[in-house]
Amino acid sequence: MLDTCSLVLSGVDAVPHRPAHLTFAMARHVAVDLCQVLDAPPFPPAQDRLPVGELARLRAMLRDAGVQVRQDAEADRALLDLRAMYEPYVNSLSIRLMLPLPEWLPKPGARDNWQKSKWE
């Protein structure tokens, strides 16, 4: 949710921003609170979860789906600023709970969870 909200807030103008802003604020608050409860201080990810090439691919996928996405330095900076507000916390939770953070984009050819099961 934080990734989606940050993307919307930083560069998707054709959707209402208020729900994305409220969702971002609540989800970030949850991440910070969980870090406090679990005594997991914020720790920035070792690698960028959304390198420039992947961001370009994500924006292209959205454009292909009919979503108008801004691609300018201001949008890039806003996205980085929003990500900096939560990524150290969710990364710390990922480490503490031994749950990997999801990728921004699926691997090429990946199937959705509903399309597979433990036995397929």
C-alpha positions in Angstrom: 0.0 0.0 0.0 2.8 2.4 0.8 4.5 1.8 -2.5 1.2 2.3 -4.4 0.3 5.4 -2.5 3.7 7.0 -2.9 3.5 6.4 -6.7 0.1 7.9 -6.9 1.0 10.9 -4.8 4.2 11.6 -6.7 3.0 11.3 -10.3 -0.5 10.1 -11.0 -2.6 13.3 -11.4 -5.8 11.8 -12.7 -6.9 10.1 -9.4 -7.9 11.7 -6.1 -4.9 12.2 -3.9 -6.7 12.6 -0.6 -7.5 8.9 -0.1 -3.9 8.0 -1.2 -2.5 10.6 1.3 -4.7 9.3 4.2 -3.8 5.7 3.4 -0.1 6.6 3.2 -0.2 8.3 6.5 -2.0 5.5 8.3 0.2 2.7 6.8 3.4 4.6 7.6 2.1 5.1 11.1 1.5 1.4 11.4 5.0 0.6 10.2 6.6 3.0 12.6 4.5 1.7 15.5 5.3 -1.9 14.7 9.0 -1.1 14.7 8.7 0.5 18.1 6.8 -2.5 19.5 9.2 -5.0 18.0 12.2 -2.9 19.0 13.3 -2.8 15.3 15.0 0.5 14.6 14.7 1.8 11.1 17.3 0.4 8.7 17.6 1.6 5.1 17.5 -1.2 2.5 20.9 -2.3 1.2 19.7 -1.9 -2.4 17.3 0.4 -4.1 14.0 -1.4 -4.4 13.1 0.7 -7.5 16.1 1.5 -9.6 15.7 4.0 -12.4 15.3 1.3 -15.1 12.6 -0.4 -13.1 10.8 2.9 -12.5 10.8 3.5 -16.2 9.4 0.0 -16.9 6.7 0.6 -14.2 5.7 3.9 -15.7 5.6 2.3 -19.2 3.3 -0.5 -17.9 1.0 2.0 -16.3 0.9 4.2 -19.5 0.1 1.0 -21.5 -2.8 0.4 -19.2 -4.1 3.9 -19.8 -2.8 5.6 -16.6 -1.3 9.0 -17.1 1.9 9.1 -15.2 4.2 12.0 -14.8 7.8 11.5 -15.8 9.8 14.5 -14.7 12.5 15.4 -12.1 9.8 16.7 -9.7 7.9 13.4 -9.8 11.1 11.5 -9.3 12.1 13.6 -6.3 8.7 13.4 -4.7 8.7 9.6 -5.1 12.2 9.4 -3.5 11.1 11.6 -0.6 8.0 9.6 0.1 9.9 6.3 -0.1 12.4 7.7 2.4 9.7 8.2 4.9 8.8 4.5 5.1 11.3 2.2 3.5 13.7 2.2 6.5 10.8 1.0 8.7 9.4 -1.6 6.4 12.9 -2.9 5.7 13.6 -3.2 9.4 10.3 -5.1 9.8 11.2 -7.3 6.9 14.5 -8.3 8.6 12.9 -8.7 12.0 10.0 -10.8 10.8 12.0 -12.6 8.2 9.6 -11.7 5.4 11.1 -10.3 2.2 9.7 -7.0 0.9 7.7 -7.4 -2.2 9.2 -6.2 -5.5 7.7 -3.2 -7.2 7.2 -5.2 -10.4 6.5 -8.8 -11.0 9.2 -10.9 -12.6 8.5 -11.3 -16.3 6.1 -14.3 -16.9 5.2 -14.5 -13.2 1.8 -15.9 -12.3 -0.5 -14.2 -9.8 -1.1 -16.0 -6.5 -4.7 -16.9 -7.5 -3.3 -18.7 -10.6 -1.1 -21.1 -8.6 -1.0 -23.1 -5.4 1.5 -25.0 -3.3 0.9 -28.1 -5.6 1.1 -26.4 -9.0 
